């Protein structure tokens, strides 16, 4: 699959999970880039051979603009709800050509900002606002996220 298309589908899945469950699937950092929103770590793993380490490169290879799955990745850490969202997003967007998907993202994702050749972080707050969440709901989600991050750091959980 074209890696730009893959990154858009993963972004859309994260966005939908954030909309439905107040948290994304990948926990990656979203950014606006010229061709629409991306997930920064996944983008870097694909674009830069040294990124991602042996785990990533044992599973995924890049040939030109395509990524190839070398072997089936373990999905044990994904919940049934997350798998359902990924399936739904792929059913909705998987048939689209890459540049049609880029155009869709530019036109339909209000959180995307044209970075004019650079990149701009997209906050979860901006995504939630675009999904119609109220200021009060967004503040609650941000508070819960900060609490979770504090617990993770105390427990040294990665």
C-alpha positions, 0 to 999 in steps of 0.5 A: 500500500502507498505509505501516504494512504496508509498514514491517512487511514491510520490518522482517520482511525485515530481520529475516530477512536478519539471521537468515540472513546476519548483516546486514539488507537496509536497514541502517536502525535498528529501533525499537519503536513502539506499532504494532510494530517500524519502521525509523526512517529509512524511517518518517521518510521516509514520515511527514515530507515534508521527510525523504528528499530529492529522490531519495526523493520522486521515487520514492515519494509518500504519499496519506493512509495509503498510499504509492505508487511513482511509478516503478520504483526501481533494484534493482541494489544488492540481491543475489539473496539479498536479493530472495529474502527480500523475495519470501518475506516478501511472499508470507508477509505481503503478503496480511494486513490492516494491523492483523492484521500489527500484531497478528502483530508484537506477538504473535510478535516478542519483540524488540518492547517496548511503548513506551507512546506513545514509541519504543525502539531495538531492537538487532540483538543483541536480534533475533539473540537472539530468532532463537535465536543464541547469545551467542558467535555474537552477539558474533562478528557484533557484532565483524564489524559493528564492523570493517566500520564502521571500514573504511567510516569510514576509506574515507569510504564512505557 
